[in-house]
Amino acid sequence: MKDLQLAFISNRTTSRLFRILSMIERRRFFTIGEVAEKIQVTQRTIANDIKYIKDYFDDCISLESGNSGIFFKEKKPSIYQERKQKLLENECLFEIIGNIFLGKLSNIDELAHFYHFSESTFRRLLNRSTTVLKSYGLEWVSNPLSIEGREANLRKFFKDFYYEGVETPYTLVPDIELHELVLKKLSNKLGQDEVGSGTTPAAFYYTFYIAIKRAGLGFSIEIPRKLAKSAYKAKNFSLLHSLKEDIKKLYMVELSKEEFAWIYLVTICKRILDQEESEKNFYKEFHVGTEISQLTNRYLKEFDFPKKIDPKVTTFLRSFFLSRKINDLLSPVLNKEAIEIKKAVIRSDNENYQRNLRFLKKERKNYTISTKYMEDISVSLTIYSNLIFDFYLPSKTIYFLLEGDHFVCQQIITRVRQQFGSKHTLVFLPLYYLAEEVLNAAHIDLIVTNYNRYLLDYIIESDFLLLKAVPNEHDWQRLERKINPYRKTYN
C-alpha cells in the first residue's frame, strides 16, 4: 500500500499489517528481525503478525521458512488482493475522504458518533494524518469536516489518493460514460497533436473526472493568463474543448475554458522519451526567454556527460525542465513525487540524486521555481536523466570470448542476445578468429570473457570484463552496469 494511504488507516494493527505486506511483497525473502527493525516494533509482534497473515490469507499465499529466513509468494494473486481490500472495510477516513470529494460533509461530533469514537479520540485520529496533508499544502478543517487548501493542491491529493494509490473498497473511479464519450468523440483525432503526451489513459481520465466533480461543487481552478493563452492555441486543446456541451449534458456541469486548459496542461506535462519532434514542439510552444535552454546547457556541461551521446538528449532534458516549470506555475505541488518513489531513488541511486539536488539548489536564482518540492524534482530528474542517457547511449560493439561447458556457453549467448541484442552489436568470436591482432585491430568497446587465461594470453587494449565460468546474477548485474551505466532499477 502507498504511504499516502497508510497515513489514513485508523486501526494501528491494520496499518502495521499493510506495512509488513508492502515490505515482504517487495523483498520476497525476509527475516523477522529485518521486518521488526524496519517497522520499529518487537520481533514478537512481527512474529504474531506473520502468523495472522498466514492464517488470514490462507491458501492464496505461501510463507515458507528456510534456514536463513522466510520466503513469501502469492499463489492466487486475485484472491490475495480481494482479501487485502477486505482488511480496509471499516476504515472510516477512507470513506470520509470519498464523501469530502463528493461534497457530502458532516460535523465532527456526528462523524465521531457514527463511527463509534469519542470526539476527542476522533480528533486524535485526524491529527495523525496532518503531516501528510501538510505535504500537499492542505489541512483538516471542522464543522463541517473537510480538507482545505488551494484547489490545485486538492486535485493533486485526490488523484494521488485514488489513482496512484492501491485499490481499496472506497476507491473512486472515473465513470465509464466519460471514457465512452472521449472515445466516441475523439478516437479518430487524438494523437494528432504535435506536442503529444506520455500520460496514460487512466491518469488522463482521473484528471478529467476530478475536474468535472470539483467544478460541479463550485470549486474552480486558476491558471496564469499567459500559460492559459498558450494552451488555447494548441490543436488538442480545441479537441478537448469540443466536449464542453457533451460534458454539460452528461454531468449537468459547465466546465470553463480555463478548466479545459488545466486538463490539457496537466496532461502534456507528462513527457516521453522517444518522440524528439514532439519535445521540440512542446518547448517551442511553451517556453519563454532563454531560462530553460541555458539551464539545460549548464546541466550537461557541469556533469560532463559523454560527448558521444546523441545531441537529442538536450532536447529531452530541456523538455523536462520546462515541464517542471509549467507544473510550478500551475501549482508547485504538481511536482510532488510519491514518498515511496523518493525513498527508492535515494536508496538505489543516492549519488546521482544528491548531485542533481546540489545542481538545482545552485540554480535557484536562474531556475525560478518553488523550493518546497526541490527534492521531488531532483528525484524525477534522476529517474528521467538516467532513462534518457540509457535510451540514447550509442550502440556498443561487444566481443564475447566464452569457454567451458558447451551448454553453459549457449545459455550465456541466449541470455546476452535477449538482454542486449536489440541495441548493441554482439560478436561471439569463433575459434578461428581468436588472435591478438584481431582483438586489437577491430573497433571493440568491450570484451567479455568467462576464461581468465585470455586476459593473460592476449594483450587486450579494449575495455574488458571477466565473468565467472558459470555467471551468477551478480555477474549479470556487473555486465548490465558495464554496458548500460545509466540504467537503474528503483525498488
One Martini backbone bead per residue (centre of mass of N, CA, C, O) as a GRO file, in nm:
protein
  491
    1MET     BB    1   0.099   0.034   0.018
    2LYS     BB    2   0.070   0.355   0.021
    3ASP     BB    3   0.176   0.603   0.225
    4LEU     BB    4  -0.066   0.786   0.193
    5GLN     BB    5  -0.280   0.573   0.292
    6LEU     BB    6  -0.158   0.489   0.565
    7ALA     BB    7  -0.224   0.769   0.710
    8PHE     BB    8  -0.560   0.677   0.704
    9ILE     BB    9  -0.532   0.453   0.908
   10SER     BB   10  -0.681   0.386   1.214
   11ASN     BB   11  -0.569   0.102   1.246
   12ARG     BB   12  -0.268   0.000   1.363
   13THR     BB   13  -0.264  -0.297   1.280
   14THR     BB   14  -0.339  -0.258   0.985
   15SER     BB   15  -0.104  -0.074   0.917
   16ARG     BB   16   0.116  -0.282   0.985
   17LEU     BB   17   0.031  -0.502   0.786
   18PHE     BB   18   0.078  -0.328   0.528
   19ARG     BB   19   0.378  -0.277   0.577
   20ILE     BB   20   0.460  -0.570   0.569
   21LEU     BB   21   0.348  -0.642   0.290
   22SER     BB   22   0.514  -0.437   0.131
   23MET     BB   23   0.789  -0.559   0.210
   24ILE     BB   24   0.749  -0.866   0.122
   25GLU     BB   25   0.672  -0.809  -0.172
   26ARG     BB   26   0.948  -0.681  -0.249
   27ARG     BB   27   1.154  -0.908  -0.130
   28ARG     BB   28   1.031  -1.220  -0.057
   29PHE     BB   29   1.277  -1.210   0.151
   30PHE     BB   30   1.285  -1.269   0.514
   31THR     BB   31   1.306  -1.143   0.845
   32ILE     BB   32   1.196  -1.070   1.150
   33GLY     BB   33   1.418  -0.863   1.223
   34GLU     BB   34   1.398  -0.679   0.974
   35VAL     BB   35   1.101  -0.598   1.011
   36ALA     BB   36   1.118  -0.488   1.298
   37GLU     BB   37   1.322  -0.263   1.231
   38LYS     BB   38   1.149  -0.120   1.013
   39ILE     BB   39   0.877  -0.094   1.195
   40GLN     BB   40   0.940  -0.062   1.506
   41VAL     BB   41   0.918  -0.348   1.656
   42THR     BB   42   0.881  -0.636   1.785
   43GLN     BB   43   0.937  -0.965   1.711
   44ARG     BB   44   0.677  -1.072   1.838
   45THR     BB   45   0.482  -0.898   1.675
   46ILE     BB   46   0.570  -1.003   1.395
   47ALA     BB   47   0.515  -1.300   1.444
   48ASN     BB   48   0.211  -1.260   1.491
   49ASP     BB   49   0.153  -1.125   1.217
   50ILE     BB   50   0.248  -1.359   1.036
   51LYS     BB   51   0.042  -1.559   1.143
   52TYR     BB   52  -0.204  -1.397   1.060
   53ILE     BB   53  -0.143  -1.380   0.759
   54LYS     BB   54  -0.140  -1.685   0.709
   55ASP     BB   55  -0.436  -1.734   0.803
   56TYR     BB   56  -0.594  -1.519   0.641
   57PHE     BB   57  -0.479  -1.600   0.343
   58ASP     BB   58  -0.386  -1.879   0.324
   59ASP     BB   59  -0.392  -2.023  -0.005
   60CYS     BB   60  -0.292  -1.736  -0.152
   61ILE     BB   61  -0.031  -1.803   0.014
   62SER     BB   62   0.326  -1.824   0.099
   63LEU     BB   63   0.522  -1.918   0.408
   64GLU     BB   64   0.854  -2.017   0.395
   65SER     BB   65   1.083  -2.170   0.591
   66GLY     BB   66   1.424  -2.122   0.639
   67ASN     BB   67   1.746  -2.097   0.746
   68SER     BB   68   1.744  -1.753   0.677
   69GLY     BB   69   1.416  -1.747   0.632
   70ILE     BB   70   1.138  -1.605   0.446
   71PHE     BB   71   0.908  -1.703   0.196
   72PHE     BB   72   0.724  -1.516  -0.045
   73LYS     BB   73   0.398  -1.602  -0.203
   74GLU     BB   74   0.175  -1.568  -0.468
   75LYS     BB   75  -0.086  -1.795  -0.562
   76LYS     BB   76  -0.360  -1.592  -0.552
   77PRO     BB   77  -0.375  -1.278  -0.647
   78SER     BB   78  -0.681  -1.199  -0.653
   79ILE     BB   79  -0.750  -1.300  -0.366
   80TYR     BB   80  -0.538  -1.141  -0.219
   81GLN     BB   81  -0.652  -0.859  -0.295
   82GLU     BB   82  -0.933  -0.897  -0.169
   83ARG     BB   83  -0.831  -0.942   0.126
   84LYS     BB   84  -0.693  -0.676   0.157
   85GLN     BB   85  -0.944  -0.498   0.119
   86LYS     BB   86  -1.106  -0.617   0.363
   87LEU     BB   87  -0.925  -0.478   0.584
   88LEU     BB   88  -1.075  -0.180   0.493
   89GLU     BB   89  -1.392  -0.175   0.550
   90ASN     BB   90  -1.360   0.012   0.844
   91GLU     BB   91  -1.234   0.277   0.715
   92CYS     BB   92  -1.330   0.595   0.774
   93LEU     BB   93  -1.135   0.792   0.615
   94PHE     BB   94  -1.192   0.681   0.336
   95GLU     BB   95  -1.492   0.760   0.339
   96ILE     BB   96  -1.459   1.062   0.404
   97ILE     BB   97  -1.294   1.144   0.156
   98GLY     BB   98  -1.513   1.066  -0.046
   99ASN     BB   99  -1.726   1.266   0.065
  100ILE     BB  100  -1.565   1.521   0.019
  101PHE     BB  101  -1.539   1.491  -0.287
  102LEU     BB  102  -1.874   1.479  -0.309
  103GLY     BB  103  -1.990   1.693  -0.080
  104LYS     BB  104  -2.022   1.517   0.198
  105LEU     BB  105  -2.087   1.680   0.494
  106SER     BB  106  -1.975   1.673   0.845
  107ASN     BB  107  -1.963   1.675   1.166
  108ILE     BB  108  -1.762   1.560   1.411
  109ASP     BB  109  -1.972   1.451   1.612
  110GLU     BB  110  -2.124   1.279   1.403
  111LEU     BB  111  -1.885   1.101   1.314
  112ALA     BB  112  -1.805   0.986   1.587
  113HIS     BB  113  -2.076   0.847   1.639
  114PHE     BB  114  -2.094   0.672   1.377
  115TYR     BB  115  -1.785   0.538   1.442
  116HIS     BB  116  -1.743   0.496   1.757
  117PHE     BB  117  -1.634   0.770   1.885
  118SER     BB  118  -1.485   0.993   2.041
  119GLU     BB  119  -1.409   1.313   1.981
  120SER     BB  120  -1.114   1.304   2.080
  121THR     BB  121  -1.030   1.048   1.924
  122PHE     BB  122  -1.100   1.156   1.642
  123ARG     BB  123  -0.901   1.394   1.647
  124ARG     BB  124  -0.647   1.219   1.678
  125LEU     BB  125  -0.686   1.072   1.413
  126LEU     BB  126  -0.657   1.322   1.232
  127ASN     BB  127  -0.369   1.414   1.331
  128ARG     BB  128  -0.206   1.172   1.193
  129SER     BB  129  -0.255   1.324   0.887
  130THR     BB  130  -0.131   1.619   0.878
  131THR     BB  131   0.146   1.578   0.743
  132VAL     BB  132   0.046   1.485   0.468
  133LEU     BB  133  -0.131   1.728   0.406
  134LYS     BB  134   0.097   1.939   0.429
  135SER     BB  135   0.259   1.829   0.176
  136TYR     BB  136  -0.001   1.963   0.003
  137GLY     BB  137  -0.118   2.223   0.146
  138LEU     BB  138  -0.306   2.096   0.374
  139GLU     BB  139  -0.621   2.074   0.581
  140TRP     BB  140  -0.808   2.037   0.843
  141VAL     BB  141  -1.158   2.111   0.884
  142SER     BB  142  -1.422   2.246   1.091
  143ASN     BB  143  -1.752   2.270   1.070
  144PRO     BB  144  -1.734   2.097   0.859
  145LEU     BB  145  -1.563   1.833   0.755
  146SER     BB  146  -1.251   1.905   0.585
  147ILE     BB  147  -1.044   1.994   0.302
  148GLU     BB  148  -0.793   2.251   0.278
  149GLY     BB  149  -0.697   2.456  -0.009
  150ARG     BB  150  -0.579   2.456  -0.291
  151GLU     BB  151  -0.726   2.331  -0.563
  152ALA     BB  152  -0.477   2.197  -0.694
  153ASN     BB  153  -0.397   2.037  -0.438
  154LEU     BB  154  -0.654   1.870  -0.414
  155ARG     BB  155  -0.634   1.729  -0.689
  156LYS     BB  156  -0.366   1.590  -0.634
  157PHE     BB  157  -0.457   1.429  -0.388
  158PHE     BB  158  -0.691   1.268  -0.517
  159LYS     BB  159  -0.522   1.135  -0.739
  160ASP     BB  160  -0.318   0.992  -0.556
  161PHE     BB  161  -0.523   0.834  -0.381
  162TYR     BB  162  -0.674   0.684  -0.635
  163TYR     BB  163  -0.454   0.631  -0.861
  164GLU     BB  164  -0.174   0.575  -0.713
  165GLY     BB  165  -0.318   0.402  -0.541
  166VAL     BB  166  -0.456   0.147  -0.408
  167GLU     BB  167  -0.711  -0.058  -0.408
  168THR     BB  168  -1.026  -0.005  -0.252
  169PRO     BB  169  -1.348   0.002  -0.127
  170TYR     BB  170  -1.317   0.346  -0.177
  171THR     BB  171  -1.260   0.368  -0.465
  172LEU     BB  172  -1.253   0.607  -0.715
  173VAL     BB  173  -1.395   0.611  -1.045
  174PRO     BB  174  -1.436   0.674  -1.348
  175ASP     BB  175  -1.669   0.701  -1.564
  176ILE     BB  176  -1.761   0.520  -1.838
  177GLU     BB  177  -1.895   0.757  -1.991
  178LEU     BB  178  -1.638   0.923  -2.028
  179HIS     BB  179  -1.481   0.722  -2.191
  180GLU     BB  180  -1.691   0.694  -2.424
  181LEU     BB  181  -1.695   0.989  -2.509
  182VAL     BB  182  -1.401   1.021  -2.594
  183LEU     BB  183  -1.399   0.791  -2.801
  184LYS     BB  184  -1.633   0.889  -2.981
  185LYS     BB  185  -1.520   1.191  -3.040
  186LEU     BB  186  -1.170   1.130  -3.044
  187SER     BB  187  -1.044   0.862  -3.164
  188ASN     BB  188  -0.955   0.998  -3.460
  189LYS     BB  189  -0.778   1.256  -3.317
  190LEU     BB  190  -0.602   1.145  -3.131
  191GLY     BB  191  -0.245   1.200  -3.165
  192GLN     BB  192  -0.215   1.474  -3.356
  193ASP     BB  193  -0.051   1.620  -3.171
  194GLU     BB  194   0.258   1.785  -3.163
  195VAL     BB  195   0.315   1.749  -2.850
  196GLY     BB  196   0.195   1.550  -2.670
  197SER     BB  197   0.197   1.246  -2.444
  198GLY     BB  198   0.262   1.026  -2.145
  199THR     BB  199  -0.012   0.980  -2.060
  200THR     BB  200  -0.224   0.777  -1.929
  201PRO     BB  201  -0.547   0.696  -1.953
  202ALA     BB  202  -0.625   0.690  -1.647
  203ALA     BB  203  -0.496   0.961  -1.573
  204PHE     BB  204  -0.670   1.133  -1.758
  205TYR     BB  205  -0.951   1.055  -1.638
  206TYR     BB  206  -0.893   1.160  -1.355
  207THR     BB  207  -0.848   1.454  -1.426
  208PHE     BB  208  -1.125   1.495  -1.554
  209TYR     BB  209  -1.312   1.392  -1.324
  210ILE     BB  210  -1.215   1.587  -1.102
  211ALA     BB  211  -1.287   1.848  -1.249
  212ILE     BB  212  -1.591   1.795  -1.270
  213LYS     BB  213  -1.658   1.753  -0.968
  214ARG     BB  214  -1.542   2.020  -0.859
  215ALA     BB  215  -1.702   2.212  -1.042
  216GLY     BB  216  -1.985   2.103  -0.943
  217LEU     BB  217  -1.913   2.234  -0.643
  218GLY     BB  218  -1.765   2.529  -0.718
  219PHE     BB  219  -1.461   2.458  -0.795
  220SER     BB  220  -1.203   2.650  -0.916
  221ILE     BB  221  -0.953   2.719  -1.144
  222GLU     BB  222  -0.615   2.859  -1.173
  223ILE     BB  223  -0.443   3.033  -1.444
  224PRO     BB  224  -0.209   3.167  -1.598
  225ARG     BB  225  -0.262   3.361  -1.862
  226LYS     BB  226  -0.024   3.284  -2.053
  227LEU     BB  227  -0.064   2.979  -2.028
  228ALA     BB  228  -0.353   2.965  -2.130
  229LYS     BB  229  -0.300   3.084  -2.413
  230SER     BB  230  -0.113   2.858  -2.505
  231ALA     BB  231  -0.326   2.634  -2.481
  232TYR     BB  232  -0.548   2.750  -2.678
  233LYS     BB  233  -0.357   2.700  -2.944
  234ALA     BB  234  -0.392   2.408  -2.931
  235LYS     BB  235  -0.519   2.139  -3.092
  236ASN     BB  236  -0.610   1.949  -2.847
  237PHE     BB  237  -0.772   2.163  -2.701
  238SER     BB  238  -1.006   2.187  -2.903
  239LEU     BB  239  -1.094   1.896  -2.862
  240LEU     BB  240  -1.163   1.912  -2.565
  241HIS     BB  241  -1.357   2.162  -2.584
  242SER     BB  242  -1.575   2.002  -2.763
  243LEU     BB  243  -1.696   1.857  -2.485
  244LYS     BB  244  -1.870   2.058  -2.326
  245GLU     BB  245  -2.170   1.979  -2.396
  246ASP     BB  246  -2.148   1.680  -2.315
  247ILE     BB  247  -2.077   1.731  -2.019
  248LYS     BB  248  -2.334   1.887  -1.952
  249LYS     BB  249  -2.531   1.651  -2.012
  250LEU     BB  250  -2.397   1.429  -1.824
  251TYR     BB  251  -2.337   1.636  -1.544
  252MET     BB  252  -2.440   1.932  -1.518
  253VAL     BB  253  -2.160   2.070  -1.625
  254GLU     BB  254  -1.979   2.380  -1.676
  255LEU     BB  255  -1.693   2.406  -1.828
  256SER     BB  256  -1.437   2.591  -1.849
  257LYS     BB  257  -1.174   2.689  -2.033
  258GLU     BB  258  -0.975   2.666  -1.793
  259GLU     BB  259  -1.031   2.369  -1.729
  260PHE     BB  260  -0.926   2.259  -1.999
  261ALA     BB  261  -0.642   2.370  -1.961
  262TRP     BB  262  -0.573   2.204  -1.716
  263ILE     BB  263  -0.600   1.926  -1.842
  264TYR     BB  264  -0.393   1.974  -2.067
  265LEU     BB  265  -0.139   2.055  -1.898
  266VAL     BB  266  -0.123   1.807  -1.712
  267THR     BB  267  -0.089   1.610  -1.950
  268ILE     BB  268   0.170   1.736  -2.112
  269CYS     BB  269   0.376   1.713  -1.854
  270LYS     BB  270   0.396   1.423  -1.967
  271ARG     BB  271   0.672   1.294  -2.086
  272ILE     BB  272   0.888   1.161  -2.339
  273LEU     BB  273   1.153   0.954  -2.510
  274ASP     BB  274   1.078   0.896  -2.854
  275GLN     BB  275   0.980   1.215  -2.943
  276GLU     BB  276   1.142   1.473  -3.060
  277GLU     BB  277   0.932   1.661  -3.200
  278SER     BB  278   0.745   1.694  -2.957
  279GLU     BB  279   0.959   1.833  -2.775
  280LYS     BB  280   1.009   2.073  -2.959
  281ASN     BB  281   0.714   2.176  -2.960
  282PHE     BB  282   0.679   2.213  -2.661
  283TYR     BB  283   0.901   2.425  -2.631
  284LYS     BB  284   0.803   2.629  -2.845
  285GLU     BB  285   0.509   2.683  -2.709
  286PHE     BB  286   0.614   2.731  -2.376
  287HIS     BB  287   0.851   2.900  -2.389
  288VAL     BB  288   1.044   3.163  -2.212
  289GLY     BB  289   1.310   3.252  -2.329
  290THR     BB  290   1.641   3.118  -2.186
  291GLU     BB  291   1.631   2.957  -1.920
  292ILE     BB  292   1.609   2.653  -2.008
  293SER     BB  293   1.845   2.634  -2.208
  294GLN     BB  294   2.072   2.722  -2.012
  295LEU     BB  295   2.025   2.510  -1.798
  296THR     BB  296   2.082   2.261  -1.975
  297ASN     BB  297   2.373   2.335  -2.051
  298ARG     BB  298   2.481   2.336  -1.758
  299TYR     BB  299   2.415   2.046  -1.691
  300LEU     BB  300   2.589   1.907  -1.911
  301LYS     BB  301   2.857   2.046  -1.836
  302GLU     BB  302   2.889   1.974  -1.531
  303PHE     BB  303   2.861   1.641  -1.585
  304ASP     BB  304   3.013   1.536  -1.831
  305PHE     BB  305   2.890   1.402  -2.066
  306PRO     BB  306   2.908   1.214  -2.320
  307LYS     BB  307   2.973   1.312  -2.646
  308LYS     BB  308   2.833   1.059  -2.792
  309ILE     BB  309   2.579   1.157  -2.714
  310ASP     BB  310   2.307   1.248  -2.837
  311PRO     BB  311   2.184   1.571  -2.886
  312LYS     BB  312   1.880   1.501  -2.813
  313VAL     BB  313   1.908   1.520  -2.506
  314THR     BB  314   1.863   1.822  -2.490
  315THR     BB  315   1.565   1.818  -2.569
  316PHE     BB  316   1.463   1.645  -2.326
  317LEU     BB  317   1.570   1.814  -2.089
  318ARG     BB  318   1.429   2.073  -2.165
  319SER     BB  319   1.147   1.950  -2.135
  320PHE     BB  320   1.164   1.882  -1.840
  321PHE     BB  321   1.216   2.167  -1.719
  322LEU     BB  322   0.954   2.283  -1.838
  323SER     BB  323   0.746   2.099  -1.699
  324ARG     BB  324   0.821   2.191  -1.408
  325LYS     BB  325   0.752   2.488  -1.457
  326ILE     BB  326   0.452   2.454  -1.522
  327ASN     BB  327   0.373   2.318  -1.264
  328ASP     BB  328   0.457   2.558  -1.084
  329LEU     BB  329   0.251   2.759  -1.209
  330LEU     BB  330   0.001   2.600  -1.131
  331SER     BB  331   0.148   2.407  -0.896
  332PRO     BB  332   0.398   2.291  -0.703
  333VAL     BB  333   0.262   2.008  -0.623
  334LEU     BB  334   0.298   1.870  -0.912
  335ASN     BB  335   0.611   1.788  -0.823
  336LYS     BB  336   0.521   1.568  -0.650
  337GLU     BB  337   0.632   1.276  -0.498
  338ALA     BB  338   0.629   0.978  -0.394
  339ILE     BB  339   0.763   0.850  -0.116
  340GLU     BB  340   0.858   0.568  -0.230
  341ILE     BB  341   1.018   0.689  -0.466
  342LYS     BB  342   1.216   0.854  -0.307
  343LYS     BB  343   1.336   0.623  -0.143
  344ALA     BB  344   1.435   0.451  -0.383
  345VAL     BB  345   1.629   0.657  -0.509
  346ILE     BB  346   1.802   0.720  -0.259
  347ARG     BB  347   1.888   0.420  -0.225
  348SER     BB  348   1.983   0.346  -0.538
  349ASP     BB  349   2.072   0.678  -0.632
  350ASN     BB  350   2.220   0.896  -0.443
  351GLU     BB  351   2.439   1.033  -0.609
  352ASN     BB  352   2.256   1.158  -0.832
  353TYR     BB  353   2.056   1.295  -0.649
  354GLN     BB  354   2.256   1.488  -0.503
  355ARG     BB  355   2.366   1.620  -0.758
  356ASN     BB  356   2.092   1.738  -0.854
  357LEU     BB  357   2.030   1.899  -0.598
  358ARG     BB  358   2.274   2.086  -0.608
  359PHE     BB  359   2.208   2.210  -0.878
  360LEU     BB  360   1.927   2.331  -0.810
  361LYS     BB  361   2.024   2.509  -0.576
  362LYS     BB  362   2.230   2.674  -0.747
  363GLU     BB  363   1.977   2.757  -0.963
  364ARG     BB  364   1.754   2.934  -0.818
  365LYS     BB  365   1.795   3.214  -0.974
  366ASN     BB  366   1.747   3.083  -1.270
  367TYR     BB  367   1.533   2.863  -1.150
  368THR     BB  368   1.206   2.969  -1.097
  369ILE     BB  369   1.118   2.780  -0.826
  370SER     BB  370   0.999   2.603  -0.591
  371THR     BB  371   1.155   2.471  -0.292
  372LYS     BB  372   0.961   2.258  -0.165
  373TYR     BB  373   1.005   2.045  -0.439
  374MET     BB  374   1.313   1.987  -0.503
  375GLU     BB  375   1.349   1.689  -0.425
  376ASP     BB  376   1.139   1.585  -0.629
  377ILE     BB  377   1.281   1.690  -0.883
  378SER     BB  378   1.538   1.527  -0.835
  379VAL     BB  379   1.406   1.255  -0.865
  380SER     BB  380   1.292   1.291  -1.156
  381LEU     BB  381   1.569   1.363  -1.282
  382THR     BB  382   1.709   1.099  -1.219
  383ILE     BB  383   1.524   0.915  -1.377
  384TYR     BB  384   1.517   1.063  -1.655
  385SER     BB  385   1.821   1.082  -1.719
  386ASN     BB  386   1.876   0.779  -1.715
  387LEU     BB  387   1.684   0.711  -1.944
  388ILE     BB  388   1.806   0.891  -2.163
  389PHE     BB  389   2.104   0.789  -2.155
  390ASP     BB  390   2.028   0.496  -2.214
  391PHE     BB  391   1.858   0.530  -2.477
  392TYR     BB  392   2.105   0.726  -2.625
  393LEU     BB  393   2.317   0.536  -2.616
  394PRO     BB  394   2.538   0.414  -2.794
  395SER     BB  395   2.624   0.165  -2.969
  396LYS     BB  396   2.788  -0.139  -2.902
  397THR     BB  397   3.088  -0.332  -2.928
  398ILE     BB  398   3.073  -0.684  -2.838
  399TYR     BB  399   3.294  -0.923  -2.714
  400PHE     BB  400   3.285  -1.287  -2.690
  401LEU     BB  401   3.480  -1.509  -2.471
  402LEU     BB  402   3.396  -1.846  -2.459
  403GLU     BB  403   3.404  -2.103  -2.200
  404GLY     BB  404   3.328  -2.441  -2.164
  405ASP     BB  405   3.043  -2.552  -2.139
  406HIS     BB  406   2.838  -2.566  -2.401
  407PHE     BB  407   2.561  -2.500  -2.258
  408VAL     BB  408   2.656  -2.256  -2.105
  409CYS     BB  409   2.735  -2.088  -2.351
  410GLN     BB  410   2.449  -2.090  -2.478
  411GLN     BB  411   2.312  -1.952  -2.241
  412ILE     BB  412   2.469  -1.689  -2.255
  413ILE     BB  413   2.398  -1.612  -2.545
  414THR     BB  414   2.092  -1.599  -2.510
  415ARG     BB  415   2.081  -1.381  -2.288
  416VAL     BB  416   2.239  -1.161  -2.433
  417ARG     BB  417   2.046  -1.130  -2.671
  418GLN     BB  418   1.792  -1.061  -2.503
  419GLN     BB  419   1.924  -0.810  -2.335
  420PHE     BB  420   2.124  -0.663  -2.590
  421GLY     BB  421   2.046  -0.710  -2.906
  422SER     BB  422   1.860  -0.452  -2.982
  423LYS     BB  423   2.128  -0.240  -2.963
  424HIS     BB  424   2.379  -0.421  -2.981
  425THR     BB  425   2.690  -0.543  -3.090
  426LEU     BB  426   2.735  -0.894  -3.120
  427VAL     BB  427   3.034  -1.101  -3.061
  428PHE     BB  428   3.101  -1.449  -3.117
  429LEU     BB  429   3.402  -1.577  -3.113
  430PRO     BB  430   3.559  -1.779  -3.304
  431LEU     BB  431   3.833  -1.974  -3.312
  432TYR     BB  432   3.962  -1.862  -3.596
  433TYR     BB  433   3.969  -1.546  -3.465
  434LEU     BB  434   4.160  -1.601  -3.223
  435ALA     BB  435   4.349  -1.305  -3.193
  436GLU     BB  436   4.529  -1.036  -3.108
  437GLU     BB  437   4.499  -0.870  -3.376
  438VAL     BB  438   4.191  -0.883  -3.383
  439LEU     BB  439   4.125  -0.749  -3.105
  440ASN     BB  440   4.300  -0.475  -3.179
  441ALA     BB  441   4.179  -0.393  -3.467
  442ALA     BB  442   3.911  -0.373  -3.376
  443HIS     BB  443   3.611  -0.217  -3.292
  444ILE     BB  444   3.604  -0.220  -2.935
  445ASP     BB  445   3.431  -0.161  -2.633
  446LEU     BB  446   3.395  -0.476  -2.536
  447ILE     BB  447   3.525  -0.747  -2.337
  448VAL     BB  448   3.392  -1.079  -2.277
  449THR     BB  449   3.479  -1.319  -2.016
  450ASN     BB  450   3.511  -1.672  -1.861
  451TYR     BB  451   3.845  -1.668  -1.924
  452ASN     BB  452   4.137  -1.576  -1.772
  453ARG     BB  453   4.361  -1.657  -1.984
  454TYR     BB  454   4.302  -1.432  -2.197
  455LEU     BB  455   4.429  -1.201  -2.016
  456LEU     BB  456   4.721  -1.340  -2.045
  457ASP     BB  457   4.756  -1.411  -2.361
  458TYR     BB  458   4.642  -1.114  -2.409
  459ILE     BB  459   4.675  -0.785  -2.536
  460ILE     BB  460   4.422  -0.579  -2.427
  461GLU     BB  461   4.292  -0.260  -2.520
  462SER     BB  462   4.024  -0.308  -2.433
  463ASP     BB  463   3.764  -0.326  -2.263
  464PHE     BB  464   3.691  -0.540  -1.974
  465LEU     BB  465   3.521  -0.858  -1.863
  466LEU     BB  466   3.509  -1.082  -1.586
  467LEU     BB  467   3.367  -1.389  -1.549
  468LYS     BB  468   3.237  -1.654  -1.457
  469ALA     BB  469   3.209  -1.959  -1.582
  470VAL     BB  470   2.930  -1.937  -1.416
  471PRO     BB  471   2.714  -1.708  -1.416
  472ASN     BB  472   2.576  -1.491  -1.201
  473GLU     BB  473   2.380  -1.234  -1.102
  474HIS     BB  474   2.617  -1.048  -1.041
  475ASP     BB  475   2.740  -1.064  -1.324
  476TRP     BB  476   2.493  -0.950  -1.475
  477GLN     BB  477   2.501  -0.677  -1.329
  478ARG     BB  478   2.784  -0.595  -1.421
  479LEU     BB  479   2.721  -0.603  -1.724
  480GLU     BB  480   2.496  -0.396  -1.721
  481ARG     BB  481   2.669  -0.158  -1.609
  482LYS     BB  482   2.881  -0.163  -1.838
  483ILE     BB  483   2.679  -0.114  -2.077
  484ASN     BB  484   2.448   0.038  -1.874
  485PRO     BB  485   2.522   0.293  -1.659
  486TYR     BB  486   2.216   0.441  -1.652
  487ARG     BB  487   2.077   0.195  -1.551
  488LYS     BB  488   1.797   0.167  -1.327
  489THR     BB  489   1.675   0.023  -1.016
  490TYR     BB  490   1.368   0.085  -0.839
  491ASN     BB  491   1.311  -0.065  -0.486
   0.00000   0.00000   0.00000
